[in-house]
Amino acid sequence: MLGLNGAYTTLASGFRAVGINPANLAVYPNKSLNISNFSIGLSNNFISIENYNALSGSHLNDPAHENYEDYYAKEKILDEFEGRGFRIRQSFSFPLPALNMSTNSMAFTSRLTSNFEIGLSDGMVQFLFSGNPFGTDRYLDLEEVFLSTQAMGFSYGYSFHGYSAGITLKYLLGLFYMGMEPLSSPTITTDAHGIYGNPKYIIKQAIGGNGLGLDVGIASNEFGEGYRFGISIINLLGTIKWTQDNFIRDQLEPNFRKMDYYLRPNELMYINMVIDSVTLDNMEDSENLEDPLVYYEKYKVISLDDTSTVTYSDLVVSLDDGTYLYPSGSDEFTESIYEKVVLLGDRDGGTKDTLEVTTYLGEGNPFTTRQPMYLRMGISKRWEDQAVVAMDLVTGFSNRFSSSTTWRLSLGAEITRFKNKFFRIGYGIGGVAKKSLSMGYGAKWGSLYFDMGLSLNGGFSLSSTKGLDLAAGFIWQLN
């Protein structure tokens, strides 16, 4: 699929049709078995060789250089981020060997996936390049996510009256989740007294969860002179409830307990950042000030509906929904620590203390995450023993990981005229990557197939690309 830049809705066959269009199991009723496959990707939305060369040595804020080659307006830089801030995305997918197979119109699959998305909010990027204009709020809405799951599915395709329909039922096993999100609307503001703000964040963590997923699709038989079309919805249903009480936590938890950011069930990490009247004058004398100008507090908390039954603590946080964040106590494995870190001011003003509270509630408070949902539509044209050309139109219903609410158009071609060799190329515009160019190669030895592909994301050349995707694999397939 990577070599065709995702233009695969009508072409995916065998167990590889799962997650693309399960109706293809009836269109191409072959037998296939995964021997070894993987795909990995890393990308961002700004850094490239082209942008680096353009910015290196350039004047960003000097109108006297406006008509010279070394002038690069800051507004042009900010336009590159399109209001989304700076984001880094990683993806990894590994279909487990021998556990992904198809026979006739059925398939059994098991796929391990891992994704993270981190970066700077749009407000932070605006602050770095343009500062904080007088009377203007900058939103520091950090959202960082790491997610690892395993999806096990059964798929079936059925043919009728020139068409095929397919369905995939999936059991979703949540392995690990960690996410950082803001409380309310975290802002910093500049007024006559300086720069100030009080952004607050929580970190969620879960080890173990489960849920169900559903994919559906339909595809036509070939008509005319080799034409075929298809449509599918991936993750029409697909949620994971992180219950925290399951065998995954029992197996993995001992390895996480030694980590600084390890959280027990029903526990959150609370981060309270304070920016207190920062001016040029007090920055120059920050080491001698009685109170720090910029610092943050960090400690673990639990969510409570009522604090009347617990010991009073001045670290309790009241939330807008009427609930509270209460500092959690230590247990035999975990010590509850309050930490204050000074970023600007007297660094000796920081502290690190063990909390005296003993309250900890280990049950309840599960939360749910939604798997990205996609709508795929595709059409292809085949010239027997010569080539296949395919076009796909794809959109997501959320803006996270590889999903985007912006439509993506992919166009791919596969040359099949050479015996036991396949050459692929694909272009894509829109979606998360905006622009992408891919190339792929395949070879066949009897019933053994080898495929590999490389995609440049964010540009059509090595100098303009902002990320790479790489995939390769061996499968056994009997047509």
C-alpha positions in Angstrom: 0.0 0.0 0.0 2.8 2.4 0.9 4.3 2.3 -2.7 0.9 3.4 -4.1 0.6 6.2 -1.5 -2.5 4.7 0.0 -4.5 4.2 -3.3 -5.4 0.7 -2.2 -9.1 0.6 -1.5 -9.8 -1.6 -4.5 -6.5 -3.4 -4.7 -5.7 -4.8 -1.2 -6.0 -8.6 -1.2 -5.7 -11.4 1.3 -5.2 -10.5 5.0 -3.9 -7.1 3.9 -7.4 -6.1 2.9 -8.3 -6.0 6.6 -8.1 -2.3 7.7 -8.4 -1.2 4.1 -11.6 -2.8 2.7 -12.8 -6.2 4.0 -15.0 -6.6 0.9 -11.8 -7.4 -1.1 -11.7 -10.8 0.6 -14.5 -11.8 -1.7 -13.1 -10.0 -4.7 -9.7 -11.7 -4.4 -10.5 -15.1 -2.6 -6.9 -16.3 -2.2 -5.0 -17.9 0.6 -2.3 -15.8 2.3 -0.1 -16.0 5.4 2.0 -13.3 6.9 5.7 -14.3 7.4 7.1 -10.9 8.4 5.8 -7.4 7.9 6.4 -4.0 9.5 5.8 -0.3 8.8 7.3 2.7 10.6 7.0 6.4 10.1 8.4 9.6 11.6 7.3 13.1 10.5 6.7 16.7 11.5 5.0 19.7 10.0 7.8 22.2 9.6 11.4 20.9 9.7 12.9 20.1 6.3 16.2 20.6 4.5 14.5 23.3 2.3 13.2 25.2 5.2 16.5 25.0 7.1 18.4 26.4 4.1 15.9 29.2 3.7 16.1 30.2 7.3 19.8 29.8 7.8 21.4 33.3 8.0 18.1 35.0 7.1 16.8 38.2 8.5 13.4 37.6 10.1 12.4 41.1 11.3 14.4 43.7 9.4 12.3 45.5 6.8 15.6 47.0 5.3 16.3 43.5 4.0 12.8 43.0 2.6 13.9 43.1 -1.0 16.9 40.9 -0.5 17.3 37.1 -0.8 18.3 36.8 2.9 14.9 38.2 4.1 12.4 35.7 5.4 9.3 37.2 6.9 8.2 35.7 10.2 4.6 35.7 9.0 5.7 33.3 6.2 7.1 30.9 8.8 4.0 31.0 10.9 1.9 30.2 7.8 3.7 26.9 7.5 2.2 25.8 10.8 -1.4 26.6 9.7 -2.5 27.3 13.2 -1.7 23.8 14.5 1.6 24.5 16.2 4.6 22.3 15.8 3.9 18.6 15.8 6.0 15.5 15.7 4.3 12.2 14.9 5.6 8.6 15.0 3.8 5.4 13.9 4.8 1.7 14.1 2.7 -1.2 12.9 3.7 -4.9 13.2 1.4 -7.7 12.0 2.3 -10.6 14.2 4.0 -13.4 12.2 1.8 -16.5 11.3 -1.1 -14.8 13.1 -2.3 -12.9 10.0 -3.9 -15.2 7.4 -6.7 -15.5 4.9 -8.4 -18.4 3.2 -11.0 -18.0 0.5 -13.3 -15.1 1.8 -12.2 -15.1 5.5 -9.3 -13.6 7.3 -7.8 -13.7 10.8 -5.5 -10.9 11.8 -3.5 -9.7 14.8 -1.7 -6.4 14.6 0.4 -4.5 17.1 0.5 -0.7 16.7 2.2 2.1 18.5 1.8 5.9 17.9 2.8 9.1 19.6 2.2 12.7 18.8 4.0 15.5 20.7 4.9 19.1 20.0 4.3 22.8 20.8 0.9 24.4 20.7 0.1 27.2 18.2 0.2 29.7 21.1 3.8 28.6 22.0 4.9 28.9 18.4 3.4 32.4 18.2 5.1 33.4 21.4 8.5 32.2 20.2 8.3 34.1 16.9 6.2 37.1 17.8 6.4 37.4 21.5 3.4 38.3 23.6 1.8 41.5 22.3 0.3 43.9 24.9 -3.2 42.8 26.0 -3.1 39.5 24.0 -3.6 36.0 25.4 -1.4 33.2 24.1 -3.0 29.7 24.6 -0.5 27.1 25.8 -2.9 24.1 25.2 -0.4 21.3 25.3 -1.7 17.9 24.0 0.7 15.1 24.0 -0.3 11.4 23.4 1.4 8.0 23.3 -0.8 5.0 22.5 0.0 1.3 22.1 -2.6 -1.3 21.1 -3.2 -4.7 19.6 -6.1 -5.4 17.3 -7.3 -9.0 16.7 -10.0 -9.4 14.1 -12.1 -11.8 12.1 -13.1 -10.7 8.6 -15.5 -12.1 6.1 -16.4 -11.1 2.5 -19.5 -12.1 0.5 -20.2 -11.7 -3.2 -23.6 -10.9 -4.7 -24.9 -9.6 -8.1 -21.6 -8.1 -9.3 -20.7 -6.7 -5.9 -18.9 -7.8 -2.7 -19.5 -6.7 0.8 -17.2 -7.3 3.8 -17.1 -6.9 7.5 -14.3 -7.0 10.2 -15.1 -7.6 13.9 -12.1 -6.6 16.1 -11.2 -7.1 19.7 -9.1 -4.1 20.7 -6.5 -4.7 23.4 -5.1 -1.5 25.0 -1.5 -2.0 26.1 -0.4 1.4 27.2 -1.7 5.0 27.1 -0.2 8.2 28.3 -1.5 11.7 27.5 -1.1 15.2 28.6 -4.0 17.7 28.4 -4.8 21.2 29.7 -7.2 22.0 32.4 -9.6 24.8 31.2 -7.9 27.3 28.9 -4.2 27.8 29.8 -3.1 31.2 28.8 -0.3 33.7 29.3 -1.0 37.5 29.1 1.0 40.7 28.9 -0.2 43.9 30.5 1.3 46.9 32.3 2.6 44.7 35.1 4.5 42.2 32.8 3.9 38.7 31.6 1.8 36.5 33.8 -0.3 33.3 33.6 -1.1 30.1 35.4 -1.4 27.2 32.9 -2.4 23.9 34.5 -2.2 20.4 33.0 -2.9 16.8 33.9 -1.1 13.7 32.7 -3.2 10.5 32.3 -1.7 7.0 32.2 -3.3 3.6 31.7 -1.8 0.1 31.5 -4.4 -2.2 30.1 -7.8 -1.8 28.5 -10.1 -3.4 25.9 -12.9 -2.7 23.5 -14.5 -3.7 20.2 -14.1 -2.4 16.7 -16.0 -2.7 13.4 -14.9 -2.1 9.7 -17.4 -2.4 6.8 -16.8 -2.2 3.0 -18.2 -2.8 -0.4 -16.5 -3.3 -3.8 -17.6 -3.9 -7.3 -16.5 -6.7 -9.6 -14.5 -5.5 -12.6 -16.7 -3.9 -15.2 -16.1 -2.2 -18.6 -12.5 -2.8 -19.4 -10.9 -3.5 -16.1 -12.6 -0.8 -13.9 -13.5 -1.4 -10.2 -14.6 0.8 -7.4 -14.9 0.4 -3.6 -15.9 2.2 -0.5 -15.2 1.3 3.2 -15.5 2.8 6.7 -12.6 1.8 9.0 -13.3 1.9 12.8 -16.9 2.6 12.3 -17.0 1.3 15.9 -13.8 1.4 17.8 -13.2 2.4 21.4 -10.9 1.2 24.1 -12.0 1.4 27.8 -9.0 1.7 30.0 -10.3 -0.3 33.0 -6.9 -0.6 34.6 -8.0 -3.9 36.2 -6.7 -6.6 33.8 -3.9 -9.0 33.1 -2.0 -6.4 31.0 -1.4 -4.3 34.1 -0.5 -7.3 36.1 2.2 -8.3 33.6 3.6 -4.8 32.8 3.2 -2.8 36.0 6.3 -4.1 37.8 8.5 -2.6 35.0 6.8 0.8 35.2 6.9 1.3 39.0 10.5 2.6 38.8 9.6 5.4 36.3 9.2 9.0 37.6 5.9 9.3 35.8 4.4 6.0 36.8 0.8 6.4 37.8 -1.4 3.9 39.7 -5.0 3.2 38.7 -7.3 6.2 39.2 -4.2 8.5 39.6 -3.2 11.6 37.6 -0.1 13.8 37.5 -1.0 17.4 38.2 1.3 20.2 36.8 0.7 23.7 37.9 2.9 26.4 36.1 3.1 29.9 37.5 4.4 32.9 35.5 4.3 35.9 37.9 4.8 39.4 36.4 7.9 38.8 34.3 9.5 42.1 33.1 12.9 42.9 31.7 13.9 44.6 34.9 13.1 41.8 37.3 14.5 39.2 34.9 17.9 40.9 35.2 17.7 40.7 39.0 15.8 37.4 39.2 18.3 35.6 41.4 17.8 38.1 44.2 14.0 38.2 44.2 12.2 36.7 47.1 9.7 34.9 44.9 10.5 33.1 41.7 9.2 34.6 38.4 8.5 31.3 36.7 8.1 27.9 38.3 6.0 24.8 38.2 4.6 22.4 40.8 4.2 18.7 40.2 2.5 16.0 42.2 0.2 13.0 41.9 -3.5 13.4 42.5 -6.8 11.4 42.5 -10.2 12.7 41.4 -12.8 13.1 44.1 -16.4 14.2 44.0 -16.3 15.3 47.7 -13.4 16.2 50.0 -15.3 16.4 53.3 -14.3 12.9 54.3 -10.5 13.3 53.7 -7.8 15.2 55.6 -7.5 18.9 54.6 -4.7 19.7 52.2 -3.7 23.1 50.7 -2.8 21.2 47.5 -6.4 20.4 46.6 -7.4 21.6 43.2 -11.1 22.6 42.5 -12.2 21.9 38.9 -14.9 23.7 36.9 -17.2 20.6 36.9 -17.4 20.6 40.7 -15.0 17.8 41.3 -11.6 18.0 43.0 -8.0 16.8 42.5 -6.7 15.6 45.8 -3.0 14.7 46.5 -2.6 10.9 46.6 -0.8 9.1 49.3 2.1 6.7 49.2 1.9 2.9 49.4 4.4 0.0 49.7 5.6 0.5 46.1 5.2 4.2 45.4 6.2 7.3 47.3 4.0 10.4 46.8 6.3 13.4 46.1 5.6 17.1 45.8 8.1 18.9 43.6 8.6 22.6 42.9 11.0 23.5 40.1 12.1 27.1 39.6 12.7 28.0 35.9 13.3 31.7 36.4 14.5 33.1 39.7 16.5 31.7 42.7 17.0 28.1 41.7 17.5 27.2 45.4 13.9 28.0 45.9 12.9 24.7 44.5 11.7 21.9 46.8 11.1 18.2 46.7 9.2 16.7 49.6 7.3 13.5 50.5 3.6 14.2 51.0 2.1 13.2 54.4 -1.3 12.4 53.0 -2.3 8.7 53.0 -5.5 8.8 50.9 -5.4 6.6 47.8 -8.3 5.1 46.0 -7.2 2.4 43.5 -10.5 1.5 41.9 -12.8 3.0 39.4 -12.5 6.1 37.2 -11.9 4.3 33.8 -11.7 6.5 30.7 -12.3 5.8 27.0 -10.2 6.6 23.9 -11.6 6.5 20.3 -9.7 4.8 17.5 -9.4 7.1 14.5 -12.2 6.5 12.0 -11.7 6.8 8.2 -13.9 6.9 5.1 -12.2 5.5 2.0 -13.4 5.6 -1.6 -11.4 4.3 -4.5 -11.5 3.4 -8.2 -8.9 1.5 -10.2 -8.3 0.5 -13.8 -6.4 -2.7 -14.8 -4.6 -3.5 -18.0 -4.0 -7.2 -17.9 -0.4 -8.1 -17.5 0.6 -4.5 -18.0 -0.3 -2.1 -15.3 -2.9 -0.9 -12.7 -3.8 2.7 -11.9 -5.7 3.5 -8.8 -7.2 6.6 -7.2 -8.4 7.0 -3.6 -10.2 9.7 -1.7 -9.8 9.4 2.1 -10.9 11.5 5.1 -10.8 11.0 8.9 -13.2 12.3 11.5 -10.6 13.6 14.0 -7.2 15.3 13.9 -4.9 13.0 15.8 -2.1 10.5 14.8 -2.4 9.8 11.1 -6.1 10.9 10.9 -7.2 14.3 9.5 -10.5 15.8 8.8 -9.0 17.3 5.6 -9.6 15.1 2.5 -6.7 13.3 1.0 -6.4 12.4 -2.7 -4.0 9.6 -3.6 -3.0 8.4 -7.1 -0.9 5.3 -7.6 0.3 3.1 -10.4 1.7 -0.4 -10.4 3.7 -1.8 -13.4 3.1 -5.6 -13.7 4.4 -6.3 -17.2 7.8 -7.7 -15.9 7.8 -11.3 -14.9 7.6 -11.7 -11.1 8.6 -8.1 -10.5 6.4 -5.1 -9.6 7.2 -1.4 -9.6 5.0 1.1 -7.9 4.8 4.9 -7.6 2.2 7.1 -5.9 1.4 10.8 -5.2 -0.8 12.2 -2.5 -2.1 15.7 -1.6 -4.1 16.7 1.5 -4.6 15.0 4.8 -1.9 15.1 7.5 1.1 15.1 5.2 -0.3 17.7 2.7 2.0 16.4 0.0 3.7 13.0 -0.4 5.6 10.9 -3.0 6.0 7.2 -2.6 7.9 4.4 -4.4 7.7 0.7 -4.0 9.1 -2.6 -5.4 7.8 -6.1 -5.2 9.1 -9.5 -6.2 7.7 -13.0 -6.4 9.3 -16.4 -6.0 6.7 -19.1 -6.5 4.1 -18.5 -3.7 6.5 -16.2 -1.8 6.1 -12.4 -2.2 8.3 -9.6 -1.1 7.2 -6.0 -0.9 8.8 -2.8 0.2 7.9 0.9 0.0 9.2 4.3 0.9 7.1 7.5 1.2 8.3 11.1 1.5 5.8 13.2 3.6 5.3 16.9 3.4 7.0 17.3 0.1 7.8 15.7 -3.3 11.6 15.8 -2.9 14.2 14.9 -0.4 14.9 18.6 0.3 11.3 19.5 1.0 10.1 16.3 2.8 9.3 16.6 6.5 9.2 12.9 7.2 9.6 9.4 6.0 7.5 6.2 6.1 9.1 2.8 5.4 7.4 -0.6 5.0 8.6 -4.0 4.0 7.4 -7.6 4.3 7.3 -11.2 3.2 4.0 -13.1 2.7 3.0 -16.5 1.4 0.1 -16.3 -1.1 -1.6 -18.9 -3.2 -4.0 -17.4 -5.8 
